[in-house]
Amino acid sequence: MKKATVYTDGAATLYHADFLDAAGSIQDNSIDFVFTDPPFELTGGGMKHSKLSYQGGEIFCKNGFSTKGIEFQKWVPEIYRVLKHGRYFYVMSNDRNLFSLHAACMENHFQFCELLVMDKKMTVPSTYYPKRAEFILMYRKGNYRKTRFCGSTIIETKIPRGKEKRHPTEKPVSMIEHFINCSTLENEICLDPFMGSCPVGEACLLTGRKFIGVEIEKKWFQTSQERIAAIHRKIPTTPQTGGDRP
């Protein structure tokens, strides 16, 4: 186990580490919400190549990222351990990893809540049908906890472009804010174990939540530090949104 570099800025704590190493610093039943886009498609957001399971397809490299084949059973149990009872876990997936990811979550005692669709309003080339959607699996640990009415299971959004696209798999901050507001209260603690360039951290600070993020790649960890510092320069000390109980 390598010692993590820890960066703290206000309500955000960032770990430069493999999540499996950093997880030991997070207490059982201490996290209120988890949202993550795990490195099954592009592993730049998390696990080292040596940590990958190469089952279910060949590995190939493109632009410095390895694709396919993360072993969900190595990190999903840690999510269950640190999440509080009655709290929610949202996890992104593409079509090819949807079933194996769902199986890992169910085997680790999560309660399945919803399958959400992220409509990107654009298509991505594919061998067969062009792909326009990604998926978000929503789970709960333990008994039901009331949420706000969250609207449709189809989330229409635009993929970040230009300066907003800091990471190859960047997800829209507005979409993450929506999930946070649906499932958490102000000042609760949110975790992203594969934070990439930290869109979840930005969404947390903008909605008045606390954030813990973990990132193994130095480049993205530094990007995340800069992003958090920039947000703190822009937002007021007292958050303006997200204070009502679901």
Contacts in CASP RR format, 6 or more apart in sequence:
PFRMAT RR
TARGET T0000
AUTHOR 0000-0000-0000
METHOD contacts of the structure
MODEL  1
MKKATVYTDGAATLYHADFLDAAGSIQDNSIDFVFTDPPFELTGGGMKHS
KLSYQGGEIFCKNGFSTKGIEFQKWVPEIYRVLKHGRYFYVMSNDRNLFS
LHAACMENHFQFCELLVMDKKMTVPSTYYPKRAEFILMYRKGNYRKTRFC
GSTIIETKIPRGKEKRHPTEKPVSMIEHFINCSTLENEICLDPFMGSCPV
GEACLLTGRKFIGVEIEKKWFQTSQERIAAIHRKIPTTPQTGGDRP
1 21 0 8 1.000
2 17 0 8 1.000
2 18 0 8 1.000
2 21 0 8 1.000
4 15 0 8 1.000
4 16 0 8 1.000
4 17 0 8 1.000
4 21 0 8 1.000
4 22 0 8 1.000
4 25 0 8 1.000
5 15 0 8 1.000
5 16 0 8 1.000
5 17 0 8 1.000
5 221 0 8 1.000
6 13 0 8 1.000
6 14 0 8 1.000
6 15 0 8 1.000
6 16 0 8 1.000
7 13 0 8 1.000
7 14 0 8 1.000
7 15 0 8 1.000
7 16 0 8 1.000
7 221 0 8 1.000
7 225 0 8 1.000
7 228 0 8 1.000
8 14 0 8 1.000
9 225 0 8 1.000
9 228 0 8 1.000
9 229 0 8 1.000
9 232 0 8 1.000
10 232 0 8 1.000
11 204 0 8 1.000
11 205 0 8 1.000
11 208 0 8 1.000
11 209 0 8 1.000
11 210 0 8 1.000
11 211 0 8 1.000
12 201 0 8 1.000
12 204 0 8 1.000
12 205 0 8 1.000
12 210 0 8 1.000
12 211 0 8 1.000
12 212 0 8 1.000
12 213 0 8 1.000
12 228 0 8 1.000
13 211 0 8 1.000
13 212 0 8 1.000
13 213 0 8 1.000
14 195 0 8 1.000
14 198 0 8 1.000
14 212 0 8 1.000
14 213 0 8 1.000
14 214 0 8 1.000
14 215 0 8 1.000
14 221 0 8 1.000
14 224 0 8 1.000
14 225 0 8 1.000
14 228 0 8 1.000
15 22 0 8 1.000
15 25 0 8 1.000
15 212 0 8 1.000
15 213 0 8 1.000
15 214 0 8 1.000
15 215 0 8 1.000
16 215 0 8 1.000
16 216 0 8 1.000
16 218 0 8 1.000
16 221 0 8 1.000
17 214 0 8 1.000
17 215 0 8 1.000
17 216 0 8 1.000
18 46 0 8 1.000
18 47 0 8 1.000
18 48 0 8 1.000
18 51 0 8 1.000
18 214 0 8 1.000
18 216 0 8 1.000
19 46 0 8 1.000
19 47 0 8 1.000
19 75 0 8 1.000
19 78 0 8 1.000
19 193 0 8 1.000
19 194 0 8 1.000
19 214 0 8 1.000
19 216 0 8 1.000
20 47 0 8 1.000
20 51 0 8 1.000
20 74 0 8 1.000
20 75 0 8 1.000
20 78 0 8 1.000
22 193 0 8 1.000
22 214 0 8 1.000
23 75 0 8 1.000
23 78 0 8 1.000
23 81 0 8 1.000
23 82 0 8 1.000
23 193 0 8 1.000
23 214 0 8 1.000
26 82 0 8 1.000
26 191 0 8 1.000
26 212 0 8 1.000
27 82 0 8 1.000
28 81 0 8 1.000
28 82 0 8 1.000
29 81 0 8 1.000
29 82 0 8 1.000
29 83 0 8 1.000
29 84 0 8 1.000
29 85 0 8 1.000
30 82 0 8 1.000
30 84 0 8 1.000
30 189 0 8 1.000
31 82 0 8 1.000
31 83 0 8 1.000
31 84 0 8 1.000
31 87 0 8 1.000
31 189 0 8 1.000
31 190 0 8 1.000
31 191 0 8 1.000
31 212 0 8 1.000
32 83 0 8 1.000
32 84 0 8 1.000
32 87 0 8 1.000
32 184 0 8 1.000
32 185 0 8 1.000
32 188 0 8 1.000
32 189 0 8 1.000
32 190 0 8 1.000
33 87 0 8 1.000
33 88 0 8 1.000
33 89 0 8 1.000
33 90 0 8 1.000
33 180 0 8 1.000
33 183 0 8 1.000
33 184 0 8 1.000
33 188 0 8 1.000
33 189 0 8 1.000
33 190 0 8 1.000
33 191 0 8 1.000
33 209 0 8 1.000
34 79 0 8 1.000
34 83 0 8 1.000
34 87 0 8 1.000
34 88 0 8 1.000
34 89 0 8 1.000
34 90 0 8 1.000
34 91 0 8 1.000
34 190 0 8 1.000
34 191 0 8 1.000
34 192 0 8 1.000
34 193 0 8 1.000
35 89 0 8 1.000
35 90 0 8 1.000
35 91 0 8 1.000
35 176 0 8 1.000
35 179 0 8 1.000
35 180 0 8 1.000
35 190 0 8 1.000
35 192 0 8 1.000
35 200 0 8 1.000
36 90 0 8 1.000
36 91 0 8 1.000
36 92 0 8 1.000
36 191 0 8 1.000
36 192 0 8 1.000
36 193 0 8 1.000
36 194 0 8 1.000
36 195 0 8 1.000
36 200 0 8 1.000
37 91 0 8 1.000
37 92 0 8 1.000
37 169 0 8 1.000
37 171 0 8 1.000
37 194 0 8 1.000
38 46 0 8 1.000
38 70 0 8 1.000
38 72 0 8 1.000
38 75 0 8 1.000
38 91 0 8 1.000
38 92 0 8 1.000
38 101 0 8 1.000
38 193 0 8 1.000
38 194 0 8 1.000
39 45 0 8 1.000
39 46 0 8 1.000
39 47 0 8 1.000
39 70 0 8 1.000
39 194 0 8 1.000
40 68 0 8 1.000
40 69 0 8 1.000
40 70 0 8 1.000
40 72 0 8 1.000
40 93 0 8 1.000
40 94 0 8 1.000
40 97 0 8 1.000
40 101 0 8 1.000
41 67 0 8 1.000
41 68 0 8 1.000
41 94 0 8 1.000
41 97 0 8 1.000
41 169 0 8 1.000
42 65 0 8 1.000
42 66 0 8 1.000
42 67 0 8 1.000
42 168 0 8 1.000
42 169 0 8 1.000
43 49 0 8 1.000
43 52 0 8 1.000
43 65 0 8 1.000
43 66 0 8 1.000
43 67 0 8 1.000
43 70 0 8 1.000
44 65 0 8 1.000
44 168 0 8 1.000
44 196 0 8 1.000
44 216 0 8 1.000
44 217 0 8 1.000
44 220 0 8 1.000
45 167 0 8 1.000
45 169 0 8 1.000
45 194 0 8 1.000
45 195 0 8 1.000
45 196 0 8 1.000
45 215 0 8 1.000
45 216 0 8 1.000
45 217 0 8 1.000
45 220 0 8 1.000
46 193 0 8 1.000
46 194 0 8 1.000
46 196 0 8 1.000
46 214 0 8 1.000
46 215 0 8 1.000
46 216 0 8 1.000
46 217 0 8 1.000
47 70 0 8 1.000
47 75 0 8 1.000
47 194 0 8 1.000
47 216 0 8 1.000
48 216 0 8 1.000
49 66 0 8 1.000
51 70 0 8 1.000
51 71 0 8 1.000
51 74 0 8 1.000
52 59 0 8 1.000
52 66 0 8 1.000
52 69 0 8 1.000
52 70 0 8 1.000
52 71 0 8 1.000
53 69 0 8 1.000
53 70 0 8 1.000
53 71 0 8 1.000
53 74 0 8 1.000
54 68 0 8 1.000
54 69 0 8 1.000
55 69 0 8 1.000
55 71 0 8 1.000
56 68 0 8 1.000
56 69 0 8 1.000
57 68 0 8 1.000
57 69 0 8 1.000
58 68 0 8 1.000
59 66 0 8 1.000
59 67 0 8 1.000
59 68 0 8 1.000
59 69 0 8 1.000
60 66 0 8 1.000
60 67 0 8 1.000
60 68 0 8 1.000
61 67 0 8 1.000
63 168 0 8 1.000
65 168 0 8 1.000
68 96 0 8 1.000
69 97 0 8 1.000
70 97 0 8 1.000
72 100 0 8 1.000
72 101 0 8 1.000
72 104 0 8 1.000
72 105 0 8 1.000
73 104 0 8 1.000
73 107 0 8 1.000
73 108 0 8 1.000
75 193 0 8 1.000
76 104 0 8 1.000
76 105 0 8 1.000
76 108 0 8 1.000
76 110 0 8 1.000
77 108 0 8 1.000
78 193 0 8 1.000
79 89 0 8 1.000
79 108 0 8 1.000
79 191 0 8 1.000
79 193 0 8 1.000
80 89 0 8 1.000
80 108 0 8 1.000
80 109 0 8 1.000
80 110 0 8 1.000
80 141 0 8 1.000
82 191 0 8 1.000
83 89 0 8 1.000
83 141 0 8 1.000
84 141 0 8 1.000
85 141 0 8 1.000
85 142 0 8 1.000
85 143 0 8 1.000
86 140 0 8 1.000
86 141 0 8 1.000
86 142 0 8 1.000
86 143 0 8 1.000
86 144 0 8 1.000
86 145 0 8 1.000
87 140 0 8 1.000
87 141 0 8 1.000
87 145 0 8 1.000
87 183 0 8 1.000
88 113 0 8 1.000
88 138 0 8 1.000
88 139 0 8 1.000
88 140 0 8 1.000
88 141 0 8 1.000
88 145 0 8 1.000
88 147 0 8 1.000
88 183 0 8 1.000
88 184 0 8 1.000
89 105 0 8 1.000
89 110 0 8 1.000
89 138 0 8 1.000
89 139 0 8 1.000
89 140 0 8 1.000
89 141 0 8 1.000
90 116 0 8 1.000
90 136 0 8 1.000
90 137 0 8 1.000
90 138 0 8 1.000
90 139 0 8 1.000
90 179 0 8 1.000
90 183 0 8 1.000
91 101 0 8 1.000
91 105 0 8 1.000
91 136 0 8 1.000
91 137 0 8 1.000
91 139 0 8 1.000
92 118 0 8 1.000
92 134 0 8 1.000
92 135 0 8 1.000
92 136 0 8 1.000
92 171 0 8 1.000
93 101 0 8 1.000
93 134 0 8 1.000
93 135 0 8 1.000
93 136 0 8 1.000
93 137 0 8 1.000
94 131 0 8 1.000
94 134 0 8 1.000
94 135 0 8 1.000
95 131 0 8 1.000
95 135 0 8 1.000
98 135 0 8 1.000
98 137 0 8 1.000
101 137 0 8 1.000
102 112 0 8 1.000
102 137 0 8 1.000
105 112 0 8 1.000
105 137 0 8 1.000
105 139 0 8 1.000
106 112 0 8 1.000
109 141 0 8 1.000
110 139 0 8 1.000
110 140 0 8 1.000
110 141 0 8 1.000
111 139 0 8 1.000
111 140 0 8 1.000
111 141 0 8 1.000
111 142 0 8 1.000
112 137 0 8 1.000
112 138 0 8 1.000
112 139 0 8 1.000
113 138 0 8 1.000
113 139 0 8 1.000
113 140 0 8 1.000
114 137 0 8 1.000
114 138 0 8 1.000
114 153 0 8 1.000
115 135 0 8 1.000
115 136 0 8 1.000
115 137 0 8 1.000
115 138 0 8 1.000
115 153 0 8 1.000
116 135 0 8 1.000
116 136 0 8 1.000
116 137 0 8 1.000
116 138 0 8 1.000
116 153 0 8 1.000
116 154 0 8 1.000
116 155 0 8 1.000
117 133 0 8 1.000
117 134 0 8 1.000
117 135 0 8 1.000
117 136 0 8 1.000
117 153 0 8 1.000
117 154 0 8 1.000
117 155 0 8 1.000
118 133 0 8 1.000
118 134 0 8 1.000
118 135 0 8 1.000
118 136 0 8 1.000
118 155 0 8 1.000
118 157 0 8 1.000
118 171 0 8 1.000
118 175 0 8 1.000
119 132 0 8 1.000
119 133 0 8 1.000
119 154 0 8 1.000
119 155 0 8 1.000
119 156 0 8 1.000
119 157 0 8 1.000
120 132 0 8 1.000
120 133 0 8 1.000
120 134 0 8 1.000
120 157 0 8 1.000
120 158 0 8 1.000
120 159 0 8 1.000
121 132 0 8 1.000
121 156 0 8 1.000
121 157 0 8 1.000
121 158 0 8 1.000
122 132 0 8 1.000
122 159 0 8 1.000
123 130 0 8 1.000
123 131 0 8 1.000
123 132 0 8 1.000
124 130 0 8 1.000
124 131 0 8 1.000
124 132 0 8 1.000
136 155 0 8 1.000
136 179 0 8 1.000
145 246 0 8 1.000
146 246 0 8 1.000
147 182 0 8 1.000
147 183 0 8 1.000
147 246 0 8 1.000
148 181 0 8 1.000
148 182 0 8 1.000
148 183 0 8 1.000
148 246 0 8 1.000
150 178 0 8 1.000
150 179 0 8 1.000
150 182 0 8 1.000
150 183 0 8 1.000
155 175 0 8 1.000
155 178 0 8 1.000
157 172 0 8 1.000
157 174 0 8 1.000
157 175 0 8 1.000
158 172 0 8 1.000
159 165 0 8 1.000
159 170 0 8 1.000
159 172 0 8 1.000
160 166 0 8 1.000
160 170 0 8 1.000
160 171 0 8 1.000
160 172 0 8 1.000
160 199 0 8 1.000
164 170 0 8 1.000
166 197 0 8 1.000
166 223 0 8 1.000
166 227 0 8 1.000
167 196 0 8 1.000
167 197 0 8 1.000
167 199 0 8 1.000
167 220 0 8 1.000
167 223 0 8 1.000
170 197 0 8 1.000
170 199 0 8 1.000
171 199 0 8 1.000
172 199 0 8 1.000
173 199 0 8 1.000
173 202 0 8 1.000
173 203 0 8 1.000
173 206 0 8 1.000
176 199 0 8 1.000
176 200 0 8 1.000
176 203 0 8 1.000
177 203 0 8 1.000
177 206 0 8 1.000
177 207 0 8 1.000
180 190 0 8 1.000
180 203 0 8 1.000
180 204 0 8 1.000
180 207 0 8 1.000
180 209 0 8 1.000
181 207 0 8 1.000
181 241 0 8 1.000
181 242 0 8 1.000
182 246 0 8 1.000
183 246 0 8 1.000
184 190 0 8 1.000
184 209 0 8 1.000
184 246 0 8 1.000
185 242 0 8 1.000
185 243 0 8 1.000
185 245 0 8 1.000
185 246 0 8 1.000
186 207 0 8 1.000
186 208 0 8 1.000
186 209 0 8 1.000
186 239 0 8 1.000
186 242 0 8 1.000
186 243 0 8 1.000
187 208 0 8 1.000
187 209 0 8 1.000
187 210 0 8 1.000
188 209 0 8 1.000
188 210 0 8 1.000
189 209 0 8 1.000
189 210 0 8 1.000
189 211 0 8 1.000
189 212 0 8 1.000
190 200 0 8 1.000
190 201 0 8 1.000
190 204 0 8 1.000
190 209 0 8 1.000
190 210 0 8 1.000
190 211 0 8 1.000
190 212 0 8 1.000
191 211 0 8 1.000
191 212 0 8 1.000
191 213 0 8 1.000
191 214 0 8 1.000
192 198 0 8 1.000
192 200 0 8 1.000
192 201 0 8 1.000
192 211 0 8 1.000
192 212 0 8 1.000
192 213 0 8 1.000
192 214 0 8 1.000
193 213 0 8 1.000
193 214 0 8 1.000
194 214 0 8 1.000
194 215 0 8 1.000
195 201 0 8 1.000
195 213 0 8 1.000
195 214 0 8 1.000
195 215 0 8 1.000
195 220 0 8 1.000
195 224 0 8 1.000
196 215 0 8 1.000
196 217 0 8 1.000
196 220 0 8 1.000
196 223 0 8 1.000
196 224 0 8 1.000
197 220 0 8 1.000
197 223 0 8 1.000
197 224 0 8 1.000
197 227 0 8 1.000
198 213 0 8 1.000
198 215 0 8 1.000
198 220 0 8 1.000
198 223 0 8 1.000
198 224 0 8 1.000
198 227 0 8 1.000
198 228 0 8 1.000
200 211 0 8 1.000
200 213 0 8 1.000
201 211 0 8 1.000
201 213 0 8 1.000
201 224 0 8 1.000
201 227 0 8 1.000
201 228 0 8 1.000
202 227 0 8 1.000
202 228 0 8 1.000
202 231 0 8 1.000
204 210 0 8 1.000
204 211 0 8 1.000
205 211 0 8 1.000
205 228 0 8 1.000
205 231 0 8 1.000
205 232 0 8 1.000
205 235 0 8 1.000
205 239 0 8 1.000
206 231 0 8 1.000
206 235 0 8 1.000
206 239 0 8 1.000
206 241 0 8 1.000
207 239 0 8 1.000
207 241 0 8 1.000
207 242 0 8 1.000
208 239 0 8 1.000
208 241 0 8 1.000
208 242 0 8 1.000
208 243 0 8 1.000
213 224 0 8 1.000
215 221 0 8 1.000
215 224 0 8 1.000
END
